Amino acid sequence: MGSLCINEVLRDDELRSILSRLEDDKDKERFGLVCKRWLHLQSTERKKLSVRAGPHMLRKIAARFSRLVELDLSQSVSRSFYPGVTDSDLAVIADGFKSLKLLNLQNCKGITDAGIASIGSGLCSLQSLDLSYCRKLTDKGLSAVAEGCQDLRSLHLAGCKSVTDGTLQALSKNCHNLEELGLQGCTNLNKCSNIGDNGISSVSKSCSSLKTLKLLDCYKVGDKSILSLAKFCKNLETLIIGGCRDISDESIKHLAASCKSSLKNLRMDWCLNISDSSLSCILSQCRNLEALDIGCCEEVTDAAFQDLGEVELSLKVLKVNCPKVTVVGIGNVLEKCASLEYIDVRSCPHVTQASCEEAGLQFPQCCKVNFAGCLFEPDVMLDALFLILLPSDSNVDIVISIVPPLSINLGLW
């Protein structure tokens, strides 16, 4: 009996089954080195790719990787390749990667409304899009994305300073499955000055599945936005409203009651109208809260941490930095937060290492306590913690930076 070639015995679907069982990336690459047939199968089965290429090469990539689901074309802030991603590249992507669900274009500063409109018209299956710091984009191009990519679940527009409520209205009209929306302001003086209550309210009414909303320094956002979120978005997990100074106790209390089971991460530093009453509601009702930033909320006192009930809190990260908080308040926190991993008290003049030792405070063994330093200095420990705490999609290998990276101005959030 003569010997048979493996290519004569195994069908394509059987070879794909073998390929799918290879867990190591190097083994998958070796699979493609066997012969042209195996290379073709390996190429068509590839789901994720990070590339730097112009239109000609992108066409070849599209022909080879026909089932690509995730494409990363993001550029480095400090070292961008020349000429970078252009509108012509986006036209090729829209035409050649019809199965694409995730597209990362962070820091691709050369693209305009014309290019992003082609994405809207060509990639109807797109679910995640990162356009952070694509500064030439306006409502015109982004509205085209909202109209064409109606299955969009995640959209990040940090640093897109020309975005207004017009984009949010387009999203609310078309993208009802939206779960994550990043609108953090720029790091200059133009901090999302065009985003206001009407746009946020419109999105919250239409996107009840929203889980993550980032509105850092969107100073036109006020109580109307928070009340709308409390009414319609009861599964909200991460809310960043740092620098939204018109938000007051009234709306935060409604948010605490509405999202008490879902809320995990809340940043509301520099919300100057926040006081003990709303903070106490957050702490006593939101039992799954893991990260809280109330830095520079000048009306918060020790009273916010009293009468929190018998249940232990889930807090792992706490930024206090409130000038009226003393060791008494910190002591109350420690009684309820056995799982605390980081606490920042740099701007609490009454909370020093000496005063804590004198009061006999016992911090959890693994807890990092930040007593000193500038509030604007990055904190490596805090960044690492929030990389764990902030939500991520377990089905996505490519890590998409959402803010500089996920900013807390110290890096996270």
Secondary structure, 3 states (H helix, E strand, C coil): CCCCCHHHHCCHHHHHHHHHCCCCHHHHHHHHCCCHHHHHHHHHHCCEEECCCCHHHHHHHHHHCCCCCEEECCCCCCCCCCCCCCHHHHHHHHHHCCCCCEEECCCCCCCCHHHHHHHHHHCCCCCEEECCCCCCCCHHHHHHHHHHCCCCCEEECCCCCCCCHHHHHHHHHHCCCCCEEECCCCCCCCCCCCCCHHHHHHHHHHCCCCCEEECCCCCCCCHHHHHHHHHHCCCCCEEECCCCCCCEHHHHHHHHHHCCCCCCEEECCCCCECEHHHHHHHHHHCCCCCEEECCCCCECEHHHHCCCCCCCCCCCEEECCCCECEHHHHHHHHHHCCCCCEEECCCCCECCHHHHHHCCCCCCCCCEEECCCCCCCCCHHHHHHHHHHCCCCCCCCCCCCCCCCCCCCCCCC
